[in-house]
Amino acid sequence: MSPALALIVVALVACHGSQVQEAKSAPEPATGGVPWPAPPDPLDRAVAAGLQPETHEFLSYHVHAHLDVFLNGKPVTVPAGIGINIDDPAVHSAKTDLGPSYGSIDPACAHPCISPLHTHDTTGVLHTESAVAHPNTLGQFFTEWGVALSATCVGGYCSPDASIQVFVNGKPFDGDPSHIQLTDLLEIAIVIGTPPLEIPSQFPTA
């Protein structure tokens, strides 16, 4: 192996052994750029994602995946309350060091108020709390979030103008990220533009 090729290989495996491609800074799109707040119509978005809102959390099938999104090396906040009607009086809220947290619905809401796929806080943990043992997909979550997701676009950032890289448990994912199943303790990282110094490779433990 030539010295030049060896340097390329080292650069590609720098982050936890992941093959991270160097990329230029993603330009600001005309529409669909960050920040991406939680949408004001969470239950309509859940229905659009093919999910059935409920009056409380079901824990028969309870799994957690984790999502990291990076734009030009910096983390993008995954909002609290995606998939939850935070204005329903039965939905409890609390203040944390990372911002508000929503959930702990007991007693149940008088009307459907929570999707089986949701976020309680801004940690990036995607909760599936369902009566049916069936994994949801990352595409369904992004539909709930109101952010476009495909093999070529995340929000308004689209290749070739913006580099889009996806990693699952630290390994490159080359398919359509909307099809990724949100299984328990899965770590997903979406990298737009310049990559961060490290690509998360496992579900966070703290």
N, C-alpha and C positions, 0 to 999 in steps of 0.2 A: 504494500500500500504506500502510495506517495505521501510525503509530508502534508501536501495541500489537502488531499482526500482525507487524511487522518484528522486534520483540523475540522473539516466539515462534519465528520462523524461525531467528534467530541461535541461540537456545537449542537447537534441534533439530539444528543442524549443527555443534555446538561441537567434537565429538571426531573429528578426522581426517576431517571432512566427513560423518560418519555421522549418520543421523537417530536420535538417542538421545532417548527419551522420559523426561522427569522422572518419578520414581516415589518413593513413600514407602518407608520401611524395611520390609523383609519381616519379619513376626513369626516367632518360633520355633515350628515345627510340633510337634504332639504326638508324632509319630514321623517318622523319616527326615531329621532335621536333620544338619548337619555336626557333627563331621568324618565323612568317608566313607573309612575305611581300605580297604586292599586286602583282599578277602575271603579266608577261610582255605581255600577250595576252588576255586582258580583254574582247574583243568582241567575240573571239573564246570561252572563258569560259562562256560568257552569252548564246551563242547558245547551248553549251553543257548542260546548265541548262534549256533549253527549252524556252529561252527568246529571243525576237526580238529586236536587237539594233535599235535605232532611230537616227535622225539627231539633235534632241533637246529634252528637257524635255517636257513631256505632264503633265498638272496639272488637267486634268478632274478627275482622281482618284489619290489623293495625301495623302499618309498616312506615318506615321513614327513609327517604332518599335525601341527598344533599346536593344543592345546586350552587355553584360559583359561576359568576359572570364577570369577565374582565374586559375593560375597554382601554386599549393603549396602556396596558400594564396596571391599571387601577381597578379596584373592585366596584361593581355596580350593585346597588342595594336591591335585594329581592324584598318587596314590601311585606309588611304584616297585613293580615286580614284578607288576603286573596282568597276568594271562595267563601267569604263569610259576610253576612249582613251585620256589620259592626254597629249599626244604628238600632238593631232589635234590642229591646230592654232586657231580654233573657241572656244576651251575649255579654259575658263578663269581660271587663278590661282591667289591665294592670300596667303600671309604669315599671320599666326595667332599665338597666344601664344602656341597653341598645335601643330603647324606645318603647312604644306601646306593645302590649300582647293581648290577644283576643281569644276567647273560647270558654272552656269550663261551663258548658251550658247545662245547668241543672237548677230548677226544673227545665223541661223542654220549652222551646219557643212555641207560641200559639200558631205560628205559620212556619213553613220551611225557611230556614235562616242560614244553613251551612251546607256546603258541598262536601261530598266524601273526600275530595282532594282540595287541600287548603294550606295556608300558612298561618301559624299563630303569631309569629314574630318576625324579626328581620334577620334571623340566623341563617337563612337559606335552607332550612329543613322543610321538605315537602311532605306533608302528612297525608297518608291515605288511611282514613278511619271509616270503615265500611262494613255493612252487614254481609257483603258478598266477597268471597275470596277471589278477587280478580284484579291484577295490577293495572293501574292507569298508565298513561304515557306522558312523556315530556311535552308532546304536542298539545295534549289536553290542558296541561298546566299553563302553557303559553297562551292558549286560547282564553283561559280564565283571566290571565294577566292582561290580555289585550295587546300582546306583543307578537308580531309576526315571527315565525320560525320555520325554516326550511333548510335544505342542504346548501343554499346559497345566500340566505338572508337571516339576520337576527334584527328585529325591529326594522329601522330604515337603513341599516348597515348591510350592504350587499357586495358580494364579490362580482367582478374583479377589483372594484374600487377599494373595498375593505377585505382584508384577509379574515376568514372565518375558520377557526379550528375548534374541534370538539374532542374532549377526552373523557373516557369512562374508566374510573378507578386508575387514573394516571396513564392510560393507554389511548393512543389516537383512535378516534371513531370516524370512519370514512363514509358511513351511510347517511340517511336523512335523520337528523337528531330528533325530529318530531316522533319517530317510531320507538325511541328508547323507552323500555318498560321501567317503571319506577319500583324496582324491587328493593327489599329491605337492605339498608346500609350501603346503598349504591352512592358513589361519588361522581358527580358530573361537573365538568368544567367547560365553559364556553369562552373562547378567547377571540376577541375581536381586535384586529389591528396588532399593535406591538404586544408581544406576550409578556406576562409577569416573570419575575425572577424564578418562581417555582410554580409548578402545576400541582394542585392538590391531588393526592393519589388514594386517599382513603377517607371514609366518613369521619368527621371530627368527633373526638371523644370528650372535648371540653368546650 
